[in-house]
Amino acid sequence: MEYKVFVVEDDDSIRGLYEIAFQDKFDCKSFVTAEDMFEALKKESCDIIILDLMLPGMDGLKALSILKENVDTKNIPVIIASAKGDENIKVRGLDAGADDYIAKPFGMLELIARVKANLRKTGAKKNDDDILCYGDIKINNAEHTVYVNDNIVPLTLKEYNLLTLLMKNIDCVVSREVILNQVWDYEYVGETRTLDMHIKSLRSKIGAYTDKQYITTIRGVGYKFSKV
């Protein structure tokens, strides 16, 4: 899997350069404001953040402070990338918890090297034990545990595998054939109520801890996991 990079930069041209520079090496998502980034972090995690200081709305130092005070984001490495290159600003950023600081203008090769170095330092890795997060739901594959709003949800093995498959395909329709083949390990041969019963049970168990609806039925095709 690719490392996921969040970039917060209000300059359209610079943001475009980031996306081009990272496109072959990382999964890059860019945001104009810190507020937009925090909204995204409610739905998904990332491996590293590149943060400008001069932003509309919340400034970069305030955003950095919030990131480092939050238990869910405090370990995400943050690189400040700012035109404010004087020593005092740099010291303030590092004192506030930034893992690195790079002054604009800078070369993209240098930036990529710094990103890789910080990922190595934090031991960030991508493997099948990654935690899947979306909205109120978190799957910890290492623990084989599902949480909804920090409550452990007791699922059967089939329900767990079904939820994992759907969450790995967020906003995409997963056909009944694919679900039956990957979760039950048999070819789809016609109508079956097995899948429908498991979907109903899964919705009920998740719904005990949240009022949000995540699993949508796409009639005649399959199911889609998204926040409704």
Contacts in CASP RR format, 6 or more apart in sequence:
PFRMAT RR
TARGET T0000
AUTHOR 0000-0000-0000
METHOD contacts of the structure
MODEL  1
MEYKVFVVEDDDSIRGLYEIAFQDKFDCKSFVTAEDMFEALKKESCDIII
LDLMLPGMDGLKALSILKENVDTKNIPVIIASAKGDENIKVRGLDAGADD
YIAKPFGMLELIARVKANLRKTGAKKNDDDILCYGDIKINNAEHTVYVND
NIVPLTLKEYNLLTLLMKNIDCVVSREVILNQVWDYEYVGETRTLDMHIK
SLRSKIGAYTDKQYITTIRGVGYKFSKV
1 126 0 8 1.000
1 127 0 8 1.000
1 130 0 8 1.000
2 25 0 8 1.000
2 26 0 8 1.000
2 27 0 8 1.000
2 126 0 8 1.000
3 26 0 8 1.000
3 27 0 8 1.000
3 47 0 8 1.000
3 48 0 8 1.000
3 119 0 8 1.000
3 124 0 8 1.000
3 126 0 8 1.000
4 26 0 8 1.000
4 27 0 8 1.000
4 28 0 8 1.000
4 29 0 8 1.000
4 44 0 8 1.000
4 45 0 8 1.000
4 46 0 8 1.000
4 47 0 8 1.000
4 48 0 8 1.000
5 22 0 8 1.000
5 26 0 8 1.000
5 27 0 8 1.000
5 28 0 8 1.000
5 29 0 8 1.000
5 46 0 8 1.000
5 47 0 8 1.000
5 48 0 8 1.000
5 49 0 8 1.000
5 50 0 8 1.000
5 115 0 8 1.000
6 29 0 8 1.000
6 30 0 8 1.000
6 31 0 8 1.000
6 37 0 8 1.000
6 40 0 8 1.000
6 41 0 8 1.000
6 46 0 8 1.000
6 48 0 8 1.000
6 49 0 8 1.000
6 50 0 8 1.000
7 15 0 8 1.000
7 18 0 8 1.000
7 19 0 8 1.000
7 22 0 8 1.000
7 28 0 8 1.000
7 29 0 8 1.000
7 30 0 8 1.000
7 31 0 8 1.000
7 49 0 8 1.000
7 50 0 8 1.000
8 30 0 8 1.000
8 31 0 8 1.000
8 32 0 8 1.000
8 33 0 8 1.000
8 34 0 8 1.000
8 36 0 8 1.000
8 37 0 8 1.000
8 49 0 8 1.000
8 50 0 8 1.000
8 51 0 8 1.000
8 52 0 8 1.000
8 55 0 8 1.000
8 60 0 8 1.000
8 63 0 8 1.000
9 15 0 8 1.000
9 18 0 8 1.000
9 30 0 8 1.000
9 31 0 8 1.000
9 32 0 8 1.000
9 50 0 8 1.000
9 52 0 8 1.000
9 81 0 8 1.000
10 32 0 8 1.000
10 33 0 8 1.000
10 52 0 8 1.000
10 54 0 8 1.000
10 55 0 8 1.000
10 56 0 8 1.000
11 52 0 8 1.000
14 104 0 8 1.000
15 30 0 8 1.000
15 32 0 8 1.000
16 30 0 8 1.000
17 108 0 8 1.000
18 28 0 8 1.000
18 30 0 8 1.000
18 50 0 8 1.000
19 28 0 8 1.000
19 30 0 8 1.000
21 108 0 8 1.000
21 111 0 8 1.000
21 112 0 8 1.000
22 28 0 8 1.000
22 112 0 8 1.000
25 112 0 8 1.000
26 115 0 8 1.000
29 40 0 8 1.000
29 46 0 8 1.000
31 37 0 8 1.000
31 40 0 8 1.000
32 55 0 8 1.000
32 56 0 8 1.000
33 55 0 8 1.000
33 56 0 8 1.000
33 57 0 8 1.000
33 58 0 8 1.000
34 51 0 8 1.000
34 55 0 8 1.000
34 57 0 8 1.000
34 58 0 8 1.000
34 59 0 8 1.000
34 60 0 8 1.000
34 62 0 8 1.000
34 63 0 8 1.000
35 57 0 8 1.000
35 58 0 8 1.000
37 49 0 8 1.000
37 63 0 8 1.000
38 63 0 8 1.000
38 66 0 8 1.000
41 72 0 8 1.000
41 73 0 8 1.000
42 135 0 8 1.000
43 133 0 8 1.000
43 134 0 8 1.000
43 135 0 8 1.000
43 227 0 8 1.000
44 133 0 8 1.000
44 134 0 8 1.000
45 72 0 8 1.000
45 76 0 8 1.000
45 131 0 8 1.000
45 133 0 8 1.000
46 76 0 8 1.000
47 76 0 8 1.000
47 77 0 8 1.000
47 119 0 8 1.000
47 124 0 8 1.000
47 126 0 8 1.000
48 76 0 8 1.000
48 77 0 8 1.000
48 78 0 8 1.000
48 79 0 8 1.000
48 115 0 8 1.000
48 118 0 8 1.000
48 119 0 8 1.000
48 124 0 8 1.000
49 67 0 8 1.000
49 76 0 8 1.000
49 77 0 8 1.000
49 78 0 8 1.000
49 79 0 8 1.000
50 78 0 8 1.000
50 79 0 8 1.000
50 81 0 8 1.000
50 111 0 8 1.000
50 115 0 8 1.000
51 60 0 8 1.000
51 63 0 8 1.000
51 64 0 8 1.000
51 78 0 8 1.000
51 79 0 8 1.000
51 80 0 8 1.000
51 81 0 8 1.000
51 98 0 8 1.000
52 60 0 8 1.000
52 80 0 8 1.000
52 81 0 8 1.000
52 82 0 8 1.000
53 59 0 8 1.000
53 60 0 8 1.000
53 61 0 8 1.000
53 80 0 8 1.000
53 82 0 8 1.000
53 84 0 8 1.000
53 89 0 8 1.000
54 60 0 8 1.000
54 82 0 8 1.000
54 83 0 8 1.000
54 84 0 8 1.000
55 63 0 8 1.000
60 80 0 8 1.000
61 92 0 8 1.000
61 93 0 8 1.000
61 96 0 8 1.000
64 78 0 8 1.000
64 80 0 8 1.000
64 93 0 8 1.000
64 96 0 8 1.000
64 97 0 8 1.000
64 98 0 8 1.000
65 96 0 8 1.000
66 73 0 8 1.000
67 73 0 8 1.000
67 74 0 8 1.000
67 76 0 8 1.000
67 78 0 8 1.000
68 74 0 8 1.000
68 78 0 8 1.000
68 96 0 8 1.000
68 97 0 8 1.000
75 122 0 8 1.000
77 99 0 8 1.000
77 100 0 8 1.000
77 118 0 8 1.000
77 119 0 8 1.000
77 121 0 8 1.000
77 122 0 8 1.000
77 124 0 8 1.000
78 97 0 8 1.000
78 98 0 8 1.000
78 99 0 8 1.000
78 100 0 8 1.000
79 98 0 8 1.000
79 99 0 8 1.000
79 100 0 8 1.000
79 101 0 8 1.000
79 102 0 8 1.000
79 111 0 8 1.000
79 114 0 8 1.000
79 115 0 8 1.000
79 118 0 8 1.000
80 90 0 8 1.000
80 93 0 8 1.000
80 98 0 8 1.000
80 100 0 8 1.000
80 101 0 8 1.000
80 102 0 8 1.000
81 102 0 8 1.000
81 103 0 8 1.000
81 104 0 8 1.000
81 106 0 8 1.000
81 111 0 8 1.000
82 89 0 8 1.000
82 101 0 8 1.000
82 103 0 8 1.000
82 104 0 8 1.000
83 103 0 8 1.000
83 104 0 8 1.000
84 103 0 8 1.000
85 103 0 8 1.000
85 104 0 8 1.000
90 101 0 8 1.000
90 103 0 8 1.000
93 101 0 8 1.000
94 101 0 8 1.000
99 118 0 8 1.000
99 121 0 8 1.000
99 122 0 8 1.000
100 114 0 8 1.000
100 117 0 8 1.000
100 118 0 8 1.000
102 110 0 8 1.000
102 111 0 8 1.000
102 114 0 8 1.000
128 141 0 8 1.000
129 141 0 8 1.000
129 142 0 8 1.000
130 141 0 8 1.000
131 138 0 8 1.000
131 139 0 8 1.000
131 140 0 8 1.000
131 141 0 8 1.000
131 142 0 8 1.000
132 138 0 8 1.000
132 139 0 8 1.000
132 141 0 8 1.000
132 164 0 8 1.000
132 167 0 8 1.000
132 168 0 8 1.000
133 139 0 8 1.000
134 167 0 8 1.000
134 170 0 8 1.000
134 214 0 8 1.000
134 225 0 8 1.000
134 227 0 8 1.000
135 212 0 8 1.000
135 227 0 8 1.000
136 148 0 8 1.000
136 149 0 8 1.000
136 209 0 8 1.000
136 210 0 8 1.000
136 212 0 8 1.000
137 146 0 8 1.000
137 147 0 8 1.000
137 148 0 8 1.000
137 163 0 8 1.000
137 167 0 8 1.000
137 206 0 8 1.000
137 210 0 8 1.000
137 214 0 8 1.000
138 146 0 8 1.000
138 147 0 8 1.000
138 148 0 8 1.000
139 145 0 8 1.000
139 146 0 8 1.000
139 147 0 8 1.000
139 160 0 8 1.000
139 163 0 8 1.000
139 164 0 8 1.000
139 167 0 8 1.000
140 146 0 8 1.000
140 147 0 8 1.000
141 164 0 8 1.000
144 160 0 8 1.000
145 152 0 8 1.000
146 152 0 8 1.000
146 153 0 8 1.000
146 155 0 8 1.000
146 160 0 8 1.000
146 163 0 8 1.000
147 153 0 8 1.000
148 206 0 8 1.000
148 207 0 8 1.000
148 208 0 8 1.000
148 209 0 8 1.000
148 210 0 8 1.000
149 209 0 8 1.000
149 210 0 8 1.000
151 209 0 8 1.000
153 205 0 8 1.000
153 206 0 8 1.000
153 208 0 8 1.000
153 209 0 8 1.000
154 205 0 8 1.000
155 163 0 8 1.000
155 202 0 8 1.000
155 205 0 8 1.000
156 201 0 8 1.000
158 183 0 8 1.000
158 184 0 8 1.000
158 198 0 8 1.000
159 198 0 8 1.000
159 201 0 8 1.000
159 202 0 8 1.000
159 205 0 8 1.000
161 182 0 8 1.000
161 183 0 8 1.000
162 179 0 8 1.000
162 183 0 8 1.000
162 198 0 8 1.000
162 199 0 8 1.000
162 202 0 8 1.000
163 202 0 8 1.000
165 174 0 8 1.000
165 179 0 8 1.000
165 182 0 8 1.000
165 183 0 8 1.000
166 174 0 8 1.000
166 215 0 8 1.000
166 223 0 8 1.000
166 224 0 8 1.000
166 225 0 8 1.000
167 225 0 8 1.000
169 225 0 8 1.000
170 225 0 8 1.000
170 226 0 8 1.000
171 224 0 8 1.000
171 225 0 8 1.000
171 226 0 8 1.000
172 224 0 8 1.000
173 218 0 8 1.000
173 221 0 8 1.000
173 222 0 8 1.000
173 223 0 8 1.000
173 224 0 8 1.000
174 222 0 8 1.000
174 223 0 8 1.000
174 224 0 8 1.000
174 225 0 8 1.000
175 221 0 8 1.000
175 222 0 8 1.000
176 188 0 8 1.000
176 195 0 8 1.000
176 220 0 8 1.000
176 221 0 8 1.000
176 222 0 8 1.000
176 223 0 8 1.000
177 187 0 8 1.000
177 188 0 8 1.000
179 195 0 8 1.000
179 222 0 8 1.000
179 223 0 8 1.000
180 186 0 8 1.000
180 187 0 8 1.000
180 188 0 8 1.000
180 192 0 8 1.000
180 194 0 8 1.000
180 195 0 8 1.000
181 187 0 8 1.000
181 188 0 8 1.000
184 194 0 8 1.000
184 195 0 8 1.000
199 215 0 8 1.000
199 217 0 8 1.000
199 223 0 8 1.000
202 215 0 8 1.000
203 213 0 8 1.000
203 215 0 8 1.000
206 214 0 8 1.000
206 215 0 8 1.000
212 227 0 8 1.000
212 228 0 8 1.000
213 227 0 8 1.000
213 228 0 8 1.000
214 225 0 8 1.000
214 226 0 8 1.000
214 227 0 8 1.000
214 228 0 8 1.000
215 223 0 8 1.000
215 224 0 8 1.000
215 225 0 8 1.000
216 223 0 8 1.000
216 224 0 8 1.000
216 225 0 8 1.000
216 226 0 8 1.000
216 228 0 8 1.000
217 223 0 8 1.000
218 224 0 8 1.000
END
